[in-house]
Amino acid sequence: MHTGLPRFTAMPQRRNFMHMEFTFKNFEPSEHLKKYARRRLEKAGRFLGKSPALDMVVILSIDKHRQKAEVKLSGEGLNFSASEQSDDMYASIDLVTDKIESQVRKAAARSHERRKSRNANVDVYTYDVEEADGVKVVNGSENYAPKPLHLDEAVLQLDQSGNDFLVFLHADNERINVLYKKRSGDFGLIDPLA
């Protein structure tokens, strides 16, 4: 029966794939403990966005009266580890989860800042030298969003523009570079170290 309303199909959401491996030392494995740890630790992956498959190794151990939880999270370009111990295994899992989440959150924020800085604007100042007392005075400014270019593209663009220099985002090292024309007709490159 057709009601005249458009039909919407729910699209499956893309989720991070996280493989978890549990090791129990000096005590019997507990499904409830494993389920609790899995539920708590899976939340750490949500901060990684569209990261590829992740591997997590969880080691739960009891040594005398100390109950220890160790976690190692790794993936493509990622490597985090943390361990905590307390008198209660559930508390140890909570503490180590907080540590891992903190590390992942900081790494995600750094990654976000790096991506954000790629789109940064650069203020380019031009100045003239006054003849009277030889003091450099800022004469004006121009807001400029540098484009990611490879060195050969930047040389071609500078050569065609007729300008004396070009500020660009070097595509190979992701740093702001300045390409300039020398009096000899050759080109010079200023590449600040990160």
Number of C-alpha atoms within 10 A of each C-alpha: 3 6 6 6 6 7 8 6 6 6 6 6 6 7 13 16 14 18 12 17 14 14 12 15 12 10 10 8 13 10 9 9 14 17 11 14 23 17 11 15 24 17 12 19 22 15 16 18 10 12 17 14 14 18 18 22 16 24 16 25 19 18 11 7 10 15 19 23 26 20 24 17 22 16 14 10 7 13 14 16 17 18 19 20 22 16 12 13 20 16 16 22 28 16 18 23 24 17 19 22 21 14 17 22 17 13 16 15 14 12 13 11 11 13 12 10 12 17 13 15 12 14 11 11 11 11 11 12 12 10 8 6 7 9 10 11 11 11 10 10 11 10 10 13 15 18 17 19 17 14 17 9 11 23 20 10 14 19 16 9 11 9 11 13 19 19 20 22 23 19 15 10 13 16 17 21 22 17 19 21 18 11 8 6 8 8 15 13 15 11 13 9 8 7
